[in-house]
Amino acid sequence: MTQYQWQLAEQPDPATTQQLSQTLAVPPFLATLLWQRGIKNKPDYEAFVHPDISRLHDPFALHDMDKAVARILEAIEQDQKITIYGDYDVDGLTSSSIMLETLQSLGAEPDVFIPDRFTDGYGPNAEVYTYLQKTGTQLVITVDNGVAGAAVIDPAQAAGMDVVVTDHHELPETLPHAVAVVHPRHPEGHYPFGDLSGAGVAFKVATALLGEPPLESIDLAALGTIADLVKLTDENRIIAQLGLKMIQTQPRVGLAAILKEAGVAPETVNETTVGFVIGPRLNALGRMGDANPGVTLLTTFEEDVAAELAQQVGKLNQERQGLVSKIAQEALTMAQTPENQAAKTLLLASKGWHEGVVGIVASKVVEATGKPTLIMNIADNGVTAKGSGRSIEAYHLFNALEPAKDKMVHFGGHHMAVGLTAKTAELSAIHAQMEAAASTMLKTVPKPALPIAARLEVGDLTLEHYELIRQLAPFGQGNPEPTFSVRPQVVQNVKPIGKENAHLRFQIDQGVNVIGFGFGSAAATLAEAQAIKLAVQLDQNTWQGNTSLQLMLKDYAVKQPQVVDWRMPTVDGSQFKAQRNYVFFDAKVKQQFEHQFSFGGPTMLAEQVTTSLADAVLVDLPKDRGQLVTVMQHIQLPVTVMFYGAPSRLVAMPTRSEFGAVLHFLKAHPGFDKHHIPAIAKAVHLTVHQVILAIQVFFELDFVTIEGAFISPVTAPAKKPLQTAKAYVAREAFLTLARQLQTMPRVQLETMLVTEHSDSEVGS
């Protein structure tokens, strides 16, 4: 089953592709991807692939920028105490660092305050602002926060401490009465690009203060921009492109230390490195405790200081990963209870869950279950709970919970994420509100869309095409990395990898490697698939100096096998642990196996299957094709097959001479007691079953008579071919069927069984 609804992007016609290819002097493959991004002429192409700092917008077009600059410069000139009030995530740390470096270059010596996630919370904190004022701060410059802090900022202003707000978050109805509110989407402003990050806004303030863009800080602006998942379009793209290039060629001391600790070569850094290496390490500071060392790490010029801090950050990140893994496992176990499985949303709460990682855990639960989820840590006193929520596209989490905000102590968020604190006694009511909202929002939930840039042939999967795709980077919101569909003819070497086999590696045609993060559970499905379609992104892998193409799996669609093959030479009982319906054709085999093994599901005889049966396992061999056809009439596909046959049931048909040996023995022993048949078997070197078959054939053909327990040969019987006896025909047919069912390749076996299934449906 696919996780997404694949949507093929509009494709230019061949003539358009060829024309654009010639105009831009690029291969048709790249021309198609550019056309899909609206890049259809040379100037747009040059602007897209070649960043130019001169194309950044005028920072004074931002609302209140002139007021902000005037007040900051005044504070510097008058040697007033300035405090930069930041935030504990990557965007907040980079924003704070940009502002710090800028003010220091202007001669100021500002303080930096990074709030504690657990004691201060996000944004302006009244107690902290009071403390700052008492300790002499005359000007607070907020970065990556403040726009929603009117309740704290307005009293501070009234008490004589000025505040300049620089922020990019959602605008509330009531804005603070600060000296200046610099925000790209300010309702009274007219800035041409509204999707700057906090670091982007800080970079614009720095540009206005300095009279030119501070290129020495553009790497920090890039980190904040990429990590905060804002749109990588317009000037964000320029910032990200130039900032990444700086990290690749001239990484600042702190970033170089982080990369060294992570084992990443600076020249390989891209947006993925920010998202999965640098970002998580810096975020770990705020999630696990004090984030202030993050500013030191990003701004220090001392290599030994940077190395020590990078080691600390790396260890904290490992601790964070361990906590996330532990709590996620506990939360997912809770999600499997009957009541939670029946619910459309989840509210999972427990004591001892680290509040710094509950948002990450919520994301993992949503990913695993597809359900909007709140993860709540219950305080030690059991009275309150604090946590985070994550959602899916179809469910506006903030709107869903807002009717219950009177039951919460704190609440905030947006479409896909919320944070809240509530009394533990109110959690049931809060979850009830989530469920009530789900009854309308999730009435019909389509699969999320997965845009497919193009359908590729396996021959199109090349390093050359990967390198062309990288010309479109950095990828992110507004400029997604292209995903392609491909139909390989070969899927081989499918192996789960990683901790707990959570991930997947396999190969397709021409030995191309595919990596699927989070797809470990799909190993058996992919290995058994008859036909498969993959949604992949092109990547590269370098190992021991050799670079090769690698595909990153995003989704897959398979033609599910209608027959699952569990055929093995022997039975050890492990096959019976699954929760299936086990169907036996032979009552004796059923009785034997029930005595010998434990079954994870019910056992039954084929003749008892008279209504539709799903999850069926055909354990042993049918006595004839008719019995197989009859049971297949009621089996829902897919069906699992074992077709076990005891060796004694599968001995070969006696040869003509062996039939003759049995008859010769009976002629030599008229009135032979059938209870002593093993003596015949021993004398003629056959099995008991073979001898019994021979006697049945002889009886049918009037070669012998059976009176009670005694077998006697008929004198001068009429000559008849052995093959005319029903017992002979039945045995021959059974052996042929058994051979087919046990040795036929799975694909051919499926064709046979599906035909039997279809034929039985037609006849019913």
C-alpha positions in Angstrom: 0.0 0.0 0.0 1.2 3.5 -0.8 1.4 6.1 1.9 0.7 8.9 -0.5 -1.4 9.9 -3.4 1.1 10.2 -6.2 0.5 13.3 -8.4 2.5 13.6 -11.6 3.5 17.1 -12.2 2.6 18.8 -15.5 5.0 17.8 -18.2 6.1 20.2 -20.9 5.6 19.0 -24.5 8.8 17.8 -26.2 9.0 20.9 -28.4 8.9 23.2 -25.3 11.5 21.1 -23.5 13.8 21.2 -26.5 13.4 25.0 -27.0 14.0 25.7 -23.3 17.0 23.3 -23.3 18.5 25.4 -26.2 17.7 28.7 -24.6 19.2 27.9 -21.3 22.0 25.7 -22.7 21.1 22.9 -20.3 20.2 19.2 -20.9 16.5 18.4 -21.5 16.3 16.6 -18.2 17.1 19.8 -16.3 15.1 21.9 -18.6 11.9 19.9 -17.6 12.6 20.5 -13.9 13.2 24.2 -14.5 10.0 24.6 -16.5 8.1 23.0 -13.7 9.5 25.7 -11.4 8.3 28.5 -13.6 11.8 29.2 -14.9 11.4 29.7 -18.6 13.9 32.3 -19.7 17.6 33.1 -19.3 17.4 35.9 -16.6 15.2 33.8 -14.4 17.5 30.9 -14.7 20.6 33.0 -13.9 18.8 34.4 -10.9 17.8 30.9 -9.7 21.2 29.2 -10.0 23.6 32.1 -9.4 22.9 33.9 -6.1 23.5 37.7 -6.1 23.6 39.6 -2.8 22.5 42.7 -4.7 19.1 41.1 -5.3 18.2 41.2 -1.6 15.4 43.6 -0.8 16.0 47.0 0.9 15.9 46.3 4.6 14.3 49.7 5.3 11.2 48.4 3.4 10.5 46.4 6.6 8.0 48.0 8.9 9.6 50.1 11.7 13.1 49.4 10.5 14.1 53.1 10.6 12.9 53.3 14.3 14.7 50.1 15.2 18.0 51.3 13.7 17.7 54.8 15.3 17.1 53.4 18.7 19.8 50.7 18.5 22.4 53.3 17.3 21.3 55.7 20.0 21.9 53.0 22.6 25.4 52.3 21.2 26.3 55.9 21.0 25.2 56.5 24.6 26.8 53.3 25.9 23.5 52.0 27.2 23.2 48.5 28.3 21.7 46.3 25.6 20.3 42.8 26.0 19.6 40.6 23.1 16.6 38.3 24.0 16.7 35.2 21.9 15.2 31.7 21.7 16.5 28.2 22.3 16.1 26.7 18.9 18.5 27.0 15.9 16.7 30.0 14.5 16.8 31.7 17.9 20.5 30.9 18.4 21.6 32.0 15.0 19.4 35.2 15.2 21.1 36.0 18.6 24.5 35.3 17.2 23.9 37.6 14.1 22.7 40.4 16.3 25.6 39.9 18.8 28.3 40.0 16.0 26.7 43.0 14.4 26.5 45.1 17.6 30.0 44.1 18.6 31.2 45.3 15.1 29.6 48.7 15.9 31.4 48.9 19.2 28.7 47.7 21.6 29.1 45.0 24.3 25.6 43.6 24.5 24.4 40.8 26.8 22.6 37.8 25.3 19.8 36.1 27.1 18.6 32.7 25.8 15.5 31.6 27.9 15.4 28.2 29.5 12.7 26.1 27.8 11.6 24.6 31.1 11.7 27.6 33.5 11.3 30.7 31.3 9.4 29.3 28.3 9.2 30.7 24.8 9.2 34.4 24.2 9.1 37.4 26.6 8.9 36.3 30.3 7.7 38.9 32.8 10.0 37.8 35.6 13.0 37.8 33.3 12.1 41.3 31.9 11.8 42.6 35.5 15.2 41.1 36.3 16.8 42.6 33.2 15.5 46.1 34.1 16.7 45.8 37.7 20.2 44.8 36.5 20.5 47.9 34.3 19.3 46.8 30.8 18.0 49.9 29.0 17.2 48.3 25.6 16.0 44.8 24.9 16.3 43.6 21.3 14.2 40.5 20.7 15.2 38.1 18.0 12.9 35.3 16.7 10.3 36.2 19.4 8.4 39.1 20.8 5.6 39.8 18.5 3.1 37.9 20.8 4.6 39.4 23.9 2.5 42.5 24.5 1.5 41.5 28.0 5.2 41.6 29.0 6.6 44.2 26.7 4.1 46.9 27.2 4.6 47.1 31.0 8.4 47.0 30.5 8.1 50.0 28.1 5.9 51.8 30.6 8.5 51.2 33.3 11.3 52.7 31.2 13.0 49.8 29.5 12.8 50.1 25.7 12.1 47.1 23.5 12.8 46.6 19.8 11.0 43.6 18.5 12.4 41.6 15.6 10.3 38.5 14.8 8.7 36.5 12.1 6.1 34.4 13.9 2.4 34.5 13.5 0.9 38.0 14.2 -1.6 38.1 17.1 -4.5 40.5 17.1 -2.8 42.8 19.7 0.8 43.8 18.9 3.2 45.1 21.6 3.7 48.9 21.9 7.4 48.6 21.5 9.8 51.2 20.2 9.7 49.2 16.9 8.1 46.0 15.7 10.2 44.7 12.7 8.2 41.9 11.1 8.1 41.0 7.4 4.3 40.6 7.5 3.4 43.5 9.7 -0.1 44.6 8.8 1.0 48.2 8.3 4.1 47.2 6.3 4.7 46.5 2.6 7.7 44.3 2.6 7.8 42.3 -0.7 8.7 38.9 0.9 6.9 37.8 4.0 8.5 34.4 4.8 11.8 35.4 6.4 13.1 33.4 9.3 14.0 34.9 12.6 17.6 34.8 11.5 16.6 36.3 8.2 15.0 39.3 10.0 18.1 39.7 12.2 20.2 39.6 9.1 18.1 42.4 7.6 18.4 44.5 10.8 22.2 43.9 10.7 22.2 45.1 7.0 20.3 48.3 7.9 22.7 49.0 10.9 25.8 48.4 8.9 24.7 49.9 5.6 25.5 46.6 3.7 24.8 42.9 4.1 27.1 41.4 6.8 28.4 38.6 4.6 30.5 37.3 7.5 27.2 36.3 9.2 25.3 35.0 6.2 26.2 31.4 7.2 24.3 31.9 10.4 21.3 33.4 8.5 21.4 30.3 6.2 21.4 27.9 9.2 18.4 29.6 10.8 16.5 29.9 7.4 17.0 26.2 6.5 16.4 24.8 10.1 13.2 26.8 10.6 11.6 25.3 7.5 10.6 28.6 5.9 10.2 28.9 2.2 13.5 28.6 0.3 12.4 31.1 -2.3 13.1 34.8 -3.1 15.8 36.2 -0.8 15.7 33.2 1.5 17.1 31.2 -1.4 19.9 33.7 -1.9 20.7 33.6 1.9 20.7 29.8 1.9 22.8 29.5 -1.3 25.5 32.0 -0.2 25.5 30.8 3.4 26.0 27.1 2.5 28.8 28.1 0.1 30.5 29.9 3.0 30.2 26.8 5.3 31.6 24.6 2.5 34.6 26.8 1.8 35.3 28.9 5.0 33.4 27.4 7.9 33.5 29.5 11.1 35.4 27.9 14.0 32.3 26.6 15.8 30.7 25.1 12.7 34.0 23.5 11.7 34.1 21.9 15.2 30.5 20.6 14.9 31.2 19.1 11.5 34.4 17.5 12.7 32.7 15.9 15.7 30.0 14.6 13.4 32.5 13.3 10.9 31.2 15.5 8.0 33.6 17.1 5.5 32.7 20.8 5.2 32.8 20.7 1.4 29.9 18.2 1.4 27.6 20.4 3.5 24.1 21.0 2.1 20.6 21.6 3.3 20.4 18.0 4.4 23.4 18.4 6.6 21.8 21.4 8.3 18.5 19.4 8.8 20.0 16.2 10.1 23.5 17.0 11.5 24.0 20.7 12.5 20.4 21.5 13.4 19.6 18.6 15.7 22.9 19.2 17.6 22.2 22.8 18.3 18.6 22.1 19.1 19.7 19.5 21.6 21.1 22.2 23.8 17.7 23.8 24.4 15.8 20.5 24.5 18.1 19.1 27.2 18.9 22.2 29.2 20.7 25.5 28.8 21.0 26.7 25.2 23.3 29.7 25.9 26.4 27.7 25.0 25.0 27.6 21.5 25.7 31.3 21.0 29.2 30.9 22.3 29.8 27.9 20.0 28.6 29.9 17.0 30.5 33.1 17.7 33.8 32.0 19.3 37.2 32.4 17.6 38.9 29.9 20.0 39.3 26.5 18.4 39.8 24.7 21.8 36.6 26.3 23.2 34.7 25.3 20.0 36.0 21.7 20.1 35.0 21.3 23.8 31.5 22.7 23.2 31.1 20.6 20.0 31.9 17.5 22.0 29.3 18.5 24.6 26.7 19.2 22.0 27.4 15.9 20.3 26.9 14.0 23.6 23.7 15.9 24.4 22.4 15.0 21.0 23.1 11.4 21.6 21.2 11.6 25.0 18.4 13.4 23.2 18.2 10.6 20.6 18.1 8.0 23.4 15.3 9.8 25.1 13.3 10.1 22.0 13.7 6.4 21.2 12.7 5.4 24.7 9.7 7.7 25.0 8.5 7.0 21.4 8.5 3.3 22.1 6.5 3.8 25.3 4.1 6.1 23.5 3.6 3.8 20.5 2.8 0.9 22.9 0.2 3.1 24.6 -1.2 3.9 21.1 -1.9 0.2 20.5 -4.4 -0.2 23.3 -8.0 -1.0 22.0 -9.4 2.4 23.0 -6.5 4.3 21.3 -6.7 2.1 18.2 -10.4 2.9 17.9 -9.7 6.7 18.4 -9.1 9.0 15.5 -6.7 11.1 17.6 -4.3 10.4 20.4 -3.5 12.1 23.7 -0.8 10.1 25.4 0.4 11.1 28.8 2.8 9.7 31.4 5.2 10.8 34.1 8.9 11.0 33.5 8.7 12.0 29.8 11.3 14.7 29.1 9.5 17.9 28.1 12.3 18.9 25.8 11.6 16.0 23.3 7.9 15.5 23.5 7.4 17.4 20.2 9.8 15.1 18.4 8.0 12.1 19.9 4.7 13.5 18.8 6.0 13.7 15.3 7.1 10.1 15.4 3.8 8.9 16.7 2.0 10.8 13.9 4.3 9.3 11.4 3.7 5.8 12.7 -0.1 6.0 13.2 -1.3 8.8 10.9 -3.2 10.3 13.8 -3.0 13.8 15.3 -1.2 13.4 18.6 -0.6 15.2 21.8 2.3 13.9 23.9 2.0 15.1 27.6 4.5 14.8 30.5 2.7 14.6 33.8 4.4 16.5 36.6 5.7 14.6 39.5 2.9 15.9 41.7 0.4 14.5 39.2 -1.6 17.8 39.1 -0.5 19.3 35.8 0.8 18.1 32.4 2.8 19.9 29.8 3.4 18.8 26.2 3.3 19.3 22.5 1.2 18.2 19.6 1.7 17.4 16.0 -0.8 16.9 13.3 -1.6 15.8 9.7 -2.5 18.1 6.8 -6.3 17.4 7.0 -6.5 18.2 10.8 -6.0 21.8 11.9 -4.7 21.1 15.4 -4.9 24.6 16.8 -8.5 25.1 15.6 -9.4 21.7 16.9 -8.2 22.4 20.4 -9.1 26.1 20.6 -12.7 25.4 21.9 -11.1 23.7 24.9 -8.6 26.4 25.7 -10.5 27.3 28.9 -9.4 23.9 30.1 -5.7 24.7 29.6 -3.3 26.8 31.6 -1.2 27.7 28.5 -2.0 27.1 24.8 -0.5 28.2 21.5 0.4 26.9 18.1 -0.8 26.6 14.5 -2.2 24.2 11.9 0.4 21.4 12.4 1.8 21.9 15.9 0.7 23.1 19.3 2.2 23.5 22.8 0.0 23.4 25.9 -0.1 23.0 29.7 -3.2 21.7 31.4 -4.4 20.2 34.7 -4.2 16.4 34.5 -7.9 16.2 35.4 -8.7 18.0 32.1 -6.9 15.7 29.8 -9.9 13.5 29.1 -12.0 16.6 28.2 -9.2 17.9 25.9 -9.0 14.6 24.1 -12.8 14.5 23.8 -12.6 17.9 22.0 -9.9 16.5 19.7 -12.2 13.6 18.9 -15.2 15.9 18.3 -13.1 17.9 15.9 -12.0 14.7 14.1 -15.5 13.7 13.4 -15.8 16.6 11.0 -12.2 17.3 10.0 -11.3 13.6 9.4 -14.6 12.5 7.9 -12.9 11.8 4.6 -9.1 12.0 4.8 -7.3 11.7 1.5 -3.8 10.4 1.4 -1.3 13.2 1.5 0.0 14.2 -1.9 3.4 13.2 -3.2 4.4 15.3 -6.2 6.1 13.2 -8.9 8.4 15.3 -11.1 8.6 12.7 -13.9 8.5 9.0 -14.7 12.0 7.8 -15.3 13.4 4.6 -16.9 16.1 2.8 -15.0 18.6 4.1 -17.5 17.8 7.6 -16.4 19.1 6.9 -12.9 22.6 8.3 -13.2 25.1 10.4 -11.3 25.0 12.9 -14.1 21.3 13.5 -13.5 21.9 13.7 -9.8 24.5 16.4 -10.4 22.0 18.3 -12.6 19.3 18.1 -9.9 21.7 19.6 -7.4 21.8 22.8 -9.5 18.2 23.4 -8.2 19.3 23.1 -4.5 19.0 24.1 -1.8 15.7 22.2 -1.4 13.0 22.9 1.1 9.6 24.6 1.4 8.7 26.3 -1.9 11.5 24.5 -3.7 10.9 20.7 -3.0 13.5 18.2 -4.1 12.2 16.4 -7.1 10.8 12.9 -6.6 10.6 10.5 -9.5 8.7 7.3 -10.2 10.5 4.3 -11.6 9.4 0.7 -12.4 12.4 -1.6 -11.8 12.4 -5.1 -13.3 14.6 -6.4 -10.6 14.3 -6.0 -6.8 16.9 -8.0 -5.0 19.0 -8.3 -1.8 16.2 -6.7 0.3 17.6 -6.3 3.8 16.3 -4.5 6.9 19.1 -2.4 8.5 19.7 -0.1 11.4 18.6 -0.3 15.0 15.6 -2.6 15.4 15.7 -3.1 11.6 13.8 0.2 11.2 15.3 1.0 7.8 15.8 -0.8 4.5 18.4 -1.4 1.8 17.9 -3.2 -1.5 19.1 -3.1 -5.1 17.3 -2.7 -8.4 18.3 -3.1 -12.0 22.0 -2.6 -12.8 22.8 -2.9 -9.1 21.6 0.5 -8.1 21.3 0.8 -4.4 18.1 2.0 -2.7 17.9 3.2 0.9 14.5 3.5 2.7 14.6 5.2 6.0 11.6 4.0 8.1 10.7 1.3 5.6 12.1 -1.6 7.5 8.8 -3.3 8.0 8.3 -3.4 4.2 11.1 -5.8 3.6 9.0 -8.9 3.1 6.5 -7.1 0.9 9.1 -5.7 -1.4 11.0 -9.0 -1.6 7.8 -10.9 -2.6 6.4 -8.3 -4.9 5.5 -9.4 -8.4 5.7 -5.9 -9.8 6.8 -2.7 -8.1 6.8 1.0 -8.6 9.1 3.2 -6.5 9.0 6.9 -5.7 12.6 8.0 -5.2 15.0 10.9 -5.0 18.4 10.7 -6.5 21.4 10.9 -4.1 25.0 9.9 -4.1 27.1 7.7 -1.7 30.8 7.9 -1.3 32.6 5.0 0.2 36.4 4.6 0.3 36.9 7.2 -2.3 34.3 5.8 -4.7 31.1 7.7 -5.4 28.0 5.9 -6.8 24.4 6.7 -7.3 22.0 6.0 -4.4 18.3 6.3 -4.4 16.3 7.5 -1.4 13.0 5.7 -1.2 10.0 8.0 -0.5 7.1 5.6 -1.2 6.3 2.4 -3.1 3.4 0.7 -4.7 3.4 -3.1 -5.3 1.3 -5.6 -7.0 0.7 -7.7 -3.9 1.3 -11.4 -4.3 -2.0 -13.3 -4.1 -0.1 -16.3 -2.8 2.4 -16.0 0.1 4.9 -18.8 0.0 5.7 -20.5 3.4 6.7 -23.9 1.8 9.6 -25.5 3.5 11.0 -29.1 3.6 10.3 -29.4 7.3 8.0 -27.9 9.8 9.4 -26.5 13.1 6.4 -24.7 14.5 7.6 -21.2 14.0 5.2 -21.0 11.0 2.2 -21.3 13.3 2.9 -18.4 15.6 1.1 -15.8 13.4 -2.5 -14.9 14.1 -3.9 -16.7 11.0 -6.6 -19.2 10.1 -4.9 -22.6 9.7 -6.7 -24.9 7.2 -6.0 -28.7 7.1 -7.1 -31.1 4.4 -6.2 -34.2 6.4 -7.7 -34.8 9.8 -4.8 -37.0 10.9 -2.3 -34.2 10.1 -4.4 -31.7 11.9 -4.5 -33.9 15.0 -0.8 -34.6 14.9 0.2 -30.9 14.5 -2.2 -29.7 17.2 -0.5 -32.1 19.6 2.9 -31.1 18.4 2.7 -27.3 18.0 1.1 -24.2 19.4 -1.0 -22.1 17.0 -1.4 -18.3 17.0 -4.9 -18.7 15.4 -7.7 -21.2 15.0 -7.3 -24.5 13.2 -10.0 -26.1 11.0 -10.6 -28.8 8.4 -11.1 -27.7 4.8 -14.6 -29.1 4.8 -15.5 -26.8 7.6 -14.6 -23.7 5.5 -18.1 -22.9 4.1 -18.0 -19.1 4.3 -15.5 -16.4 3.3 -12.2 -16.8 5.1 -9.4 -14.3 5.3 -5.8 -14.7 6.4 -5.9 -18.4 5.6 -2.9 -20.8 5.7 -3.2 -24.0 3.7 -1.1 -26.3 5.9 -1.1 -29.7 4.2 -1.8 -31.3 0.8 -5.4 -31.8 -0.5 -6.3 -35.3 -1.5 -7.2 -34.2 -5.0 -7.8 -31.1 -7.1 -11.5 -31.1 -6.3 -10.9 -30.6 -2.6 -8.5 -27.7 -3.4 -11.0 -26.0 -5.7 -13.8 -26.4 -3.1 -11.8 -24.7 -0.3 -10.5 -22.0 -2.6 -14.1 -21.0 -3.3 -14.2 -19.6 0.2 -10.7 -18.3 0.6 -10.1 -14.5 0.4 -6.9 -13.7 -1.4 -4.0 -13.4 -0.5 -3.7 -16.9 0.8 -0.6 -18.4 2.5 0.5 -21.9 1.5 2.7 -24.5 3.2 1.4 -27.7 1.5 3.2 -30.0 3.9 3.2 -33.6 3.0 4.6 -36.4 5.2 7.2 -38.5 3.4 5.1 -41.6 3.8 2.3 -39.9 1.7 4.7 -38.9 -1.0 6.4 -42.3 -1.8 6.5 -43.0 -5.6 4.0 -45.0 -7.5 5.2 -48.7 -7.6 6.6 -49.8 -10.9 5.0 -52.5 -13.1 7.5 -55.0 -11.8 6.9 -54.0 -8.2 3.1 -54.5 -8.7 4.0 -57.9 -10.1 6.1 -58.7 -7.1 3.2 -58.1 -4.7 0.8 -60.2 -6.8 3.4 -63.0 -7.0 3.7 -62.9 -3.2 -0.1 -63.1 -2.8 -0.3 -66.1 -5.2 2.4 -67.8 -3.1 0.4 -67.1 0.1 -3.3 -67.5 -0.6 -5.7 -66.4 2.2 -3.1 -63.9 3.4 -4.2 -62.0 6.5 -4.2 -58.3 5.6 -3.1 -57.4 9.2 0.3 -58.7 8.2 0.8 -56.5 5.2 4.1 -55.2 6.6 5.5 -58.7 6.0 4.7 -58.3 2.3 6.4 -54.8 2.3 9.5 -56.3 3.8 9.6 -59.2 1.4 9.2 -57.1 -1.8 11.2 -54.0 -0.6 8.3 -51.6 -0.8 6.6 -49.4 1.8 3.3 -50.4 3.5 1.5 -47.6 1.7 2.8 -48.9 -1.7 1.6 -52.4 -0.9 -1.8 -51.2 0.2 -2.2 -49.3 -3.0 -1.2 -52.4 -5.0 -3.8 -54.5 -3.2 -6.5 -51.8 -3.8 -5.6 -51.8 -7.5 -5.7 -55.6 -7.7 -9.0 -55.7 -5.9 -10.6 -53.2 -8.4 -9.2 -55.1 -11.3 -10.5 -58.5 -9.9 -7.0 -59.8 -9.5 -7.7 -60.6 -5.9 -10.6 -61.2 -3.6 -10.9 -59.9 0.0 -13.1 -61.8 2.4 -13.0 -60.3 5.8 -9.3 -60.0 6.6 -8.1 -62.5 4.0 -6.7 -61.8 0.6 -6.6 -64.5 -2.1 -5.5 -64.3 -5.7 -8.1 -65.0 -8.5 -7.3 -67.9 -10.7 -6.7 -66.9 -14.3 -8.1 -63.3 -14.0 -8.9 -61.3 -17.2 -6.0 -59.1 -18.3 -6.6 -55.4 -17.5 -4.1 -52.5 -17.5 -3.2 -51.2 -14.1 -3.9 -47.7 -15.2 -7.6 -48.5 -15.5 -8.0 -48.8 -11.7 -9.5 -45.8 -10.0 -7.1 -46.2 -7.1 -4.2 -46.1 -9.5 -5.5 -43.0 -11.3 -6.2 -41.2 -8.0 -2.8 -42.0 -6.7 -1.1 -40.8 -9.8 -3.2 -37.6 -9.8 -2.4 -37.0 -6.1 1.4 -37.4 -6.7 1.2 -35.1 -9.7 -0.8 -32.4 -7.8 1.5 -32.8 -4.7 4.6 -32.3 -6.9 3.1 -29.2 -8.5 2.0 -27.7 -5.2 5.3 -28.3 -3.5 7.8 -27.6 -6.2 6.2 -25.2 -8.6 7.8 -21.6 -8.6 5.7 -19.2 -6.6 4.6 -17.1 -9.6 3.3 -20.2 -11.4 1.7 -21.5 -8.3 -0.1 -18.2 -7.9 -1.4 -18.4 -11.4 -2.7 -21.9 -10.7 -4.4 -21.1 -7.4 -5.8 -17.8 -8.5 -7.3 -19.6 -11.5 -8.8 -22.1 -9.2 -10.2 -19.2 -7.1 -11.6 -17.5 -10.1 -13.1 -20.6 -11.6 -14.8 -21.4 -8.3 -16.2 -17.9 -8.2 -17.6 -18.2 -11.7 -19.1 -21.5 -10.8 -20.6 -20.3 -7.6 
